[in-house]
Amino acid sequence: MNDYCCLDIEFPNVDFSNYYMKSKVEVSSVHHTHLYTEGDEIELRIFFNDQTYFGEKLMHWVGKIDGKKFGSFLKVDVSKNETNKRLQKVDLSNAKLITIHNSTSYYENGKRYIIIKIDTAKFYWNPVKDECYTAEFYLDDKGFRVVELFYSPLFPVFSKNDGKFDIRRMNDSLEFYKLEKSRFRPEFNFVFNDNRNARSTSIIKEPKIQFKYKKGVTEKDAIFYGDIVLMLASFYYHIKIDYVLRRIHLPEHTITIKNVRQKNYYNTNGSLLEFGIFDFNKFLQSSWQEETIKNFTLLSKTISLFNQSHLVDSYSRFLIRYNIIETCDKQQPNNAKFIFVLDKRQRKVRQNEALSKLLETIKPEEHEDFKKRWHNIQTLLQDKPMKNQLVTFLESQNLDPKTFPIKIDKLKELRNSITHGSIDKVNDEQLERANILLYRISGILILNLMGIKDWTLNTQIN
């Protein structure tokens, strides 16, 4: 069996005759392609007739488009030459272009090809009946921390040197967590390598999220549930965690989604200890499901900002965390009205009397302009003075700004100074204290969006 998939790829809405130079031979509408997914790369080798200059034309066209939308330009079919008959179809519509390589040395069996590397590929296979309504979502290297605390270390269990070893789940993490029409838990997939003649054996622990679904779950549901768990883990550990492989078993097909592993990243170590949440297991055991599903879009945005704030300088960190508060604050101003003791007619009489007294202080030639102004403010005078909207919002989140070690007005002053470029007015120590406070506030706002109310706010900053 081949170590690649055979595909037929079209670019239905691209006229390649407009790119590079004219060729005597017309560019084919369908291109035979080999898709390689071994290792940490996803590679397309698109074959073409050398006389069409398709490689050069494709290079020129790629330079004109948004590489993030590369897959949306493709029409992909499984080739009749494909030897793996379990493969139903391949979807590259969400693929982003990573690199493209063209060389006159790229030949295979007398046909020239161009190499394109992309970040994701989705495959649909004939179903595996015994695995129906289950899934395994494999995490990247950053996801190892999500699973490791659910297991004890490998240790010997033999008493008579019988060669038995064991690695088991911690006692309080045996159950699956509920998520709408699914259940899940973090697990290791164990891969071992042994040789009778070797003095050592290797065991590789691959972190994954194991899912079990109720009947009727769709592909869209399964991907959504996986995204929710990934979002929770990324928030808890303060770092963007990704899946490298998702395998979803449904009645009509098994779906595998491969993603390129992020090789270079800044490794941060975070937790929610600051908020009184002691480990990821306890976090998952709280009641977050309903509100997290409802607020998924807003949570995705705020958690991305929250994690990004750990990767930037102190000024940017402040602005990002302040922005999280503003993003979460979607309240509409609710102006309270004064309670009148007179009816409408009586109020009108008193207002006219007041106007007459005020007109005595104005030059006669300006009376008409003053009357217009007077009538315009009648409605405004019915409203009580508004409270600070930021204060009102924080109070609605069970936060008391009066207990903050830094006053709201000072936070606004810092925000204005940084936004307007007056960095020289910002005290470094005060900025650091403000960043610590905003970290705590933004974290609590995210917990509230998840429906988690059992948190603590530390108002002491040493």
PLY file of the C-alpha trace (Angstrom):
ply
format ascii 1.0
element vertex 462
property float x
property float y
property float z
element edge 461
property int vertex1
property int vertex2
end_header
0.00 0.00 0.00
1.25 3.53 -0.81
2.50 5.85 1.94
0.44 8.61 0.34
-3.11 9.23 -0.87
-3.81 9.67 -4.57
-6.02 12.69 -5.26
-7.34 14.64 -8.22
-7.21 18.37 -7.50
-8.85 21.21 -9.42
-8.70 24.99 -9.08
-12.19 25.66 -10.49
-12.22 29.46 -10.15
-8.63 30.20 -11.13
-7.58 31.12 -14.66
-3.87 30.26 -14.72
-3.46 31.70 -18.23
-3.27 35.13 -16.54
-0.17 34.21 -14.55
3.53 33.97 -15.46
4.00 33.56 -19.23
1.84 32.11 -21.96
2.45 28.46 -22.72
1.94 26.49 -25.91
0.28 23.72 -23.92
-2.84 24.61 -21.93
-2.84 24.01 -18.17
-4.84 20.89 -17.29
-8.05 21.41 -15.33
-7.38 18.33 -13.15
-4.04 17.60 -11.50
-3.04 14.23 -10.14
-1.68 14.74 -6.62
0.01 12.70 -3.90
-0.87 13.67 -0.34
1.71 12.73 2.32
0.84 12.95 6.02
3.61 11.01 7.71
5.49 12.71 10.53
4.80 16.33 11.41
4.16 17.63 7.90
1.29 17.56 5.42
2.61 17.71 1.89
0.92 17.91 -1.51
2.87 16.90 -4.61
0.90 18.23 -7.56
1.99 16.73 -10.89
1.86 18.66 -14.14
3.09 18.81 -17.72
6.37 20.73 -17.71
5.44 22.55 -20.94
2.45 24.27 -19.26
4.64 26.17 -16.77
2.01 25.27 -14.18
4.56 25.29 -11.33
5.60 28.86 -12.12
2.00 29.95 -12.67
0.94 28.44 -9.34
3.79 30.23 -7.57
2.69 33.57 -9.05
-0.97 32.94 -8.19
-0.16 32.00 -4.59
1.62 35.33 -4.19
-1.65 37.11 -4.98
-3.98 35.34 -2.53
-4.45 35.06 1.23
-2.57 31.89 2.12
-4.92 31.29 5.06
-7.71 30.64 2.54
-5.69 28.38 0.23
-7.86 25.31 0.78
-11.04 27.16 -0.17
-9.80 27.39 -3.77
-9.45 23.62 -4.15
-11.81 20.94 -5.39
-10.54 17.57 -4.19
-11.57 14.06 -5.24
-10.06 10.72 -4.34
-8.31 9.39 -7.43
-9.30 6.13 -9.10
-5.65 5.15 -8.60
-6.01 5.22 -4.80
-5.29 1.74 -3.44
-6.80 2.17 0.03
-10.46 1.37 -0.64
-11.50 2.42 2.88
-10.92 6.07 1.96
-14.20 7.79 1.03
-13.10 11.40 0.54
-10.55 14.06 1.50
-11.41 17.61 2.57
-8.75 20.34 2.34
-11.14 23.30 2.45
-9.77 24.60 5.78
-6.11 24.17 4.86
-3.74 27.12 5.21
-0.69 27.39 2.99
2.59 27.03 4.90
5.18 26.89 2.09
5.42 26.21 -1.63
8.50 24.82 -3.40
9.13 24.62 -7.13
12.23 23.17 -8.75
13.25 21.77 -12.12
14.65 18.78 -10.19
11.23 17.71 -8.89
10.41 14.73 -11.10
8.81 11.37 -10.41
8.26 8.73 -13.10
8.94 11.32 -15.77
6.35 13.79 -14.43
7.28 17.10 -12.86
5.62 18.14 -9.59
5.44 21.12 -7.26
5.44 20.76 -3.46
2.88 22.52 -1.28
2.87 22.18 2.49
-0.36 22.86 4.36
-1.42 22.83 8.00
-4.43 20.49 8.05
-6.20 17.70 6.17
-9.45 15.84 6.86
-10.14 12.27 5.77
-13.38 10.28 5.65
-12.99 6.49 5.90
-15.36 3.54 5.95
-16.72 3.22 9.50
-15.27 1.00 12.22
-18.42 -0.50 13.72
-16.85 -1.60 17.01
-15.67 1.99 17.69
-18.91 3.74 16.70
-19.77 6.87 18.73
-16.31 7.22 20.23
-13.38 9.52 19.44
-9.75 10.14 20.31
-8.41 13.68 20.14
-4.60 13.63 20.42
-2.96 16.69 21.98
0.28 18.39 20.98
3.37 18.57 23.20
1.85 21.40 25.25
-1.08 19.12 26.02
1.07 16.62 27.95
0.53 18.70 31.09
-3.25 18.23 30.69
-2.99 14.45 31.14
0.09 13.77 33.27
-1.51 14.49 36.66
-4.28 11.96 35.99
-1.78 9.07 36.19
0.67 7.66 38.69
4.27 7.03 37.57
5.24 3.64 36.16
6.24 1.39 39.02
6.92 -2.34 39.58
4.14 -4.41 41.13
5.97 -7.72 41.28
6.84 -9.51 44.46
8.89 -12.38 43.03
10.71 -10.61 40.22
8.03 -11.66 37.71
8.51 -8.56 35.56
5.14 -6.87 36.13
4.90 -3.08 35.96
1.89 -0.82 36.25
0.84 2.73 35.47
-2.66 3.60 36.54
-5.07 6.50 36.78
-5.34 8.40 40.03
-8.28 7.25 42.17
-10.22 10.51 41.88
-10.01 10.69 38.07
-11.55 7.41 36.91
-14.89 8.82 35.79
-15.76 10.56 32.52
-16.93 14.19 32.58
-20.29 15.03 31.03
-20.61 17.50 28.15
-24.08 17.67 26.60
-24.38 14.55 24.37
-20.89 13.31 25.18
-18.59 12.19 27.97
-14.83 12.66 27.99
-11.68 12.33 30.03
-7.94 12.95 29.52
-6.00 9.75 28.85
-2.61 8.49 27.71
-2.20 6.30 24.67
0.79 4.08 25.38
3.19 3.20 22.58
6.03 0.83 23.48
9.10 -0.40 21.72
10.97 -3.47 22.94
13.56 -5.91 21.70
14.47 -9.15 23.42
18.14 -8.47 22.77
18.04 -4.88 24.08
18.75 -3.90 27.68
16.15 -1.12 27.65
12.50 -0.72 26.65
10.83 2.53 25.63
7.26 3.53 26.47
5.88 6.70 24.90
2.87 8.37 26.50
0.70 10.20 23.94
-1.75 12.64 25.57
-5.31 12.54 24.27
-8.92 13.33 25.15
-11.10 10.22 24.94
-14.77 10.80 24.02
-17.88 8.67 24.23
-21.01 9.96 22.44
-24.72 9.39 22.63
-26.43 8.15 19.49
-27.25 10.90 17.03
-24.11 12.95 17.59
-22.92 14.57 14.35
-19.47 15.46 13.07
-20.19 19.10 13.89
-21.17 18.18 17.47
-18.05 16.06 17.97
-15.71 18.80 16.73
-17.50 21.39 18.87
-17.18 19.28 22.04
-13.48 18.82 21.30
-13.04 22.57 20.85
-14.71 23.22 24.21
-12.40 20.84 26.09
-9.38 22.32 24.31
-10.50 25.82 25.28
-10.91 24.81 28.93
-7.43 23.28 29.02
-5.86 26.27 27.29
-7.42 28.63 29.83
-6.49 26.53 32.85
-2.84 26.22 31.83
-2.58 29.74 30.31
-1.22 28.48 26.98
-2.76 27.72 23.59
-3.01 23.93 23.32
-3.87 22.24 20.03
-4.87 18.86 18.66
-2.50 17.12 16.26
-4.91 14.32 15.35
-8.66 13.84 15.81
-10.28 10.48 15.08
-14.08 10.45 15.24
-16.03 7.21 14.79
-19.60 7.69 13.53
-22.02 5.22 11.87
-21.52 6.56 8.32
-17.74 7.02 8.45
-14.64 7.44 10.57
-13.20 10.94 10.33
-9.54 11.75 10.91
-8.31 15.34 11.05
-4.55 15.84 11.04
-2.95 19.13 12.04
0.68 20.18 11.79
2.35 20.32 15.19
3.56 23.74 16.34
7.34 23.42 16.60
8.38 26.74 18.10
6.43 28.28 20.96
7.01 30.15 24.19
6.27 27.73 27.00
4.33 29.26 29.88
3.33 27.44 33.06
0.01 28.51 34.49
-2.84 27.28 36.64
-5.92 28.60 38.41
-4.46 28.34 41.94
-4.71 32.12 42.16
-8.50 31.74 42.01
-8.81 28.89 44.51
-9.07 26.11 41.87
-6.40 23.59 42.78
-6.10 21.25 39.80
-7.54 20.56 36.35
-9.51 17.58 37.61
-11.38 19.74 40.15
-11.90 22.36 37.46
-13.58 19.83 35.16
-15.77 18.58 38.01
-17.39 22.03 38.47
-20.63 23.05 36.74
-19.33 24.82 33.66
-21.12 22.98 30.84
-24.30 24.99 30.23
-22.83 28.50 30.39
-19.67 27.54 28.50
-21.72 26.22 25.58
-23.91 29.34 25.61
-20.94 31.75 25.80
-18.54 29.75 23.63
-17.85 32.50 21.08
-17.16 35.17 23.69
-15.08 32.74 25.75
-12.98 31.79 22.72
-12.13 35.44 22.16
-11.42 36.35 25.78
-9.34 33.22 26.52
-7.24 33.87 23.42
-6.61 37.40 24.72
-5.97 36.08 28.24
-3.25 33.70 27.02
-1.80 36.26 24.63
-1.31 38.67 27.55
1.37 36.33 28.98
3.50 36.63 25.85
3.86 40.41 25.47
5.51 43.35 27.23
3.99 44.93 30.33
2.30 47.82 28.47
0.64 45.52 25.93
-0.27 43.12 28.74
-2.13 45.89 30.54
-4.06 46.95 27.43
-5.01 43.35 26.56
-6.30 42.60 30.05
-8.18 45.89 30.22
-9.69 45.01 26.85
-10.91 41.68 28.24
-12.99 43.60 30.79
-14.43 45.84 28.07
-15.14 42.81 25.85
-17.03 41.06 28.65
-19.00 44.20 29.51
-21.96 43.98 27.16
-24.44 45.64 29.51
-26.81 48.32 28.27
-26.96 51.53 30.30
-30.04 51.47 32.53
-30.75 55.00 33.70
-32.76 55.25 36.91
-35.50 57.94 36.99
-36.31 60.39 39.75
-39.65 59.76 41.48
-41.92 62.79 40.99
-44.39 63.89 43.70
-46.37 66.09 41.28
-48.44 65.07 38.31
-47.53 66.11 34.76
-49.65 69.29 34.76
-48.32 70.43 38.13
-44.74 69.77 37.02
-45.30 71.86 33.90
-46.44 74.82 36.01
-43.38 74.58 38.27
-41.05 74.25 35.30
-42.48 77.39 33.69
-42.06 79.25 36.97
-38.46 78.13 37.13
-37.89 79.16 33.52
-39.24 82.65 34.27
-36.81 83.04 37.17
-33.89 81.86 35.05
-34.76 84.21 32.20
-34.29 87.11 34.62
-30.56 86.26 34.61
-30.27 86.26 30.80
-30.12 89.15 28.37
-33.57 89.64 26.72
-32.20 89.21 23.19
-31.01 85.68 24.13
-34.25 84.50 25.76
-35.43 82.48 22.76
-32.16 80.57 22.45
-32.23 79.84 26.19
-35.82 78.54 25.97
-34.76 76.07 23.24
-31.92 74.85 25.41
-34.25 74.60 28.39
-36.72 72.39 26.53
-33.92 70.10 25.31
-32.75 69.28 28.84
-36.18 68.49 30.34
-35.84 64.77 29.55
-32.27 64.60 30.84
-33.32 66.14 34.14
-35.60 63.16 34.78
-32.61 60.76 34.96
-30.60 60.17 38.10
-26.82 60.61 37.75
-25.29 57.46 36.15
-22.86 55.33 38.08
-19.53 54.57 36.47
-20.35 51.87 33.88
-17.16 49.92 34.60
-17.93 49.95 38.32
-21.51 48.87 37.66
-20.33 45.98 35.47
-17.76 44.74 37.98
-20.35 44.87 40.76
-22.68 42.78 38.57
-19.88 40.17 38.45
-19.76 39.97 42.28
-16.58 42.06 42.37
-16.38 45.04 44.72
-14.09 47.75 43.27
-13.90 49.38 46.71
-11.74 46.45 47.85
-9.30 46.67 44.93
-5.73 47.66 45.84
-5.81 50.05 42.87
-8.74 52.37 42.26
-10.73 52.18 39.03
-9.90 55.80 38.20
-6.19 54.99 38.43
-6.61 52.02 36.07
-8.36 54.31 33.58
-5.58 56.87 33.95
-2.96 54.22 33.20
-4.96 53.02 30.21
-5.19 56.55 28.80
-1.49 57.21 29.29
-0.45 54.00 27.53
-3.02 54.36 24.74
-1.98 57.96 23.99
1.74 57.18 24.07
2.51 58.97 27.34
4.68 56.11 28.58
6.90 58.50 30.58
3.95 59.15 32.90
3.63 55.45 33.79
5.33 54.20 36.93
6.79 50.72 36.35
5.97 49.41 39.81
2.42 50.72 39.61
2.01 49.15 36.15
3.17 45.79 37.48
0.66 45.98 40.35
-2.09 46.96 37.90
-1.23 44.00 35.66
-1.52 41.61 38.60
-4.92 43.04 39.51
-6.18 42.92 35.91
-4.97 39.31 35.58
-7.13 38.39 38.57
-10.14 40.38 37.38
-10.01 39.05 33.79
-9.61 35.47 35.04
-12.69 35.83 37.25
-14.73 37.32 34.40
-13.87 34.28 32.27
-14.81 31.92 35.11
-18.13 33.77 35.44
-18.78 33.36 31.72
-18.27 29.63 32.24
-20.79 29.63 35.06
-18.12 28.93 37.69
-18.89 31.10 40.71
-16.77 29.30 43.32
-13.66 31.46 43.00
-11.65 33.74 45.25
-10.21 37.20 44.57
-6.96 37.99 46.31
-6.94 41.77 46.89
-3.43 41.77 48.34
-0.51 42.62 46.05
2.90 42.40 47.70
0 1
1 2
2 3
3 4
4 5
5 6
6 7
7 8
8 9
9 10
10 11
11 12
12 13
13 14
14 15
15 16
16 17
17 18
18 19
19 20
20 21
21 22
22 23
23 24
24 25
25 26
26 27
27 28
28 29
29 30
30 31
31 32
32 33
33 34
34 35
35 36
36 37
37 38
38 39
39 40
40 41
41 42
42 43
43 44
44 45
45 46
46 47
47 48
48 49
49 50
50 51
51 52
52 53
53 54
54 55
55 56
56 57
57 58
58 59
59 60
60 61
61 62
62 63
63 64
64 65
65 66
66 67
67 68
68 69
69 70
70 71
71 72
72 73
73 74
74 75
75 76
76 77
77 78
78 79
79 80
80 81
81 82
82 83
83 84
84 85
85 86
86 87
87 88
88 89
89 90
90 91
91 92
92 93
93 94
94 95
95 96
96 97
97 98
98 99
99 100
100 101
101 102
102 103
103 104
104 105
105 106
106 107
107 108
108 109
109 110
110 111
111 112
112 113
113 114
114 115
115 116
116 117
117 118
118 119
119 120
120 121
121 122
122 123
123 124
124 125
125 126
126 127
127 128
128 129
129 130
130 131
131 132
132 133
133 134
134 135
135 136
136 137
137 138
138 139
139 140
140 141
141 142
142 143
143 144
144 145
145 146
146 147
147 148
148 149
149 150
150 151
151 152
152 153
153 154
154 155
155 156
156 157
157 158
158 159
159 160
160 161
161 162
162 163
163 164
164 165
165 166
166 167
167 168
168 169
169 170
170 171
171 172
172 173
173 174
174 175
175 176
176 177
177 178
178 179
179 180
180 181
181 182
182 183
183 184
184 185
185 186
186 187
187 188
188 189
189 190
190 191
191 192
192 193
193 194
194 195
195 196
196 197
197 198
198 199
199 200
200 201
201 202
202 203
203 204
204 205
205 206
206 207
207 208
208 209
209 210
210 211
211 212
212 213
213 214
214 215
215 216
216 217
217 218
218 219
219 220
220 221
221 222
222 223
223 224
224 225
225 226
226 227
227 228
228 229
229 230
230 231
231 232
232 233
233 234
234 235
235 236
236 237
237 238
238 239
239 240
240 241
241 242
242 243
243 244
244 245
245 246
246 247
247 248
248 249
249 250
250 251
251 252
252 253
253 254
254 255
255 256
256 257
257 258
258 259
259 260
260 261
261 262
262 263
263 264
264 265
265 266
266 267
267 268
268 269
269 270
270 271
271 272
272 273
273 274
274 275
275 276
276 277
277 278
278 279
279 280
280 281
281 282
282 283
283 284
284 285
285 286
286 287
287 288
288 289
289 290
290 291
291 292
292 293
293 294
294 295
295 296
296 297
297 298
298 299
299 300
300 301
301 302
302 303
303 304
304 305
305 306
306 307
307 308
308 309
309 310
310 311
311 312
312 313
313 314
314 315
315 316
316 317
317 318
318 319
319 320
320 321
321 322
322 323
323 324
324 325
325 326
326 327
327 328
328 329
329 330
330 331
331 332
332 333
333 334
334 335
335 336
336 337
337 338
338 339
339 340
340 341
341 342
342 343
343 344
344 345
345 346
346 347
347 348
348 349
349 350
350 351
351 352
352 353
353 354
354 355
355 356
356 357
357 358
358 359
359 360
360 361
361 362
362 363
363 364
364 365
365 366
366 367
367 368
368 369
369 370
370 371
371 372
372 373
373 374
374 375
375 376
376 377
377 378
378 379
379 380
380 381
381 382
382 383
383 384
384 385
385 386
386 387
387 388
388 389
389 390
390 391
391 392
392 393
393 394
394 395
395 396
396 397
397 398
398 399
399 400
400 401
401 402
402 403
403 404
404 405
405 406
406 407
407 408
408 409
409 410
410 411
411 412
412 413
413 414
414 415
415 416
416 417
417 418
418 419
419 420
420 421
421 422
422 423
423 424
424 425
425 426
426 427
427 428
428 429
429 430
430 431
431 432
432 433
433 434
434 435
435 436
436 437
437 438
438 439
439 440
440 441
441 442
442 443
443 444
444 445
445 446
446 447
447 448
448 449
449 450
450 451
451 452
452 453
453 454
454 455
455 456
456 457
457 458
458 459
459 460
460 461
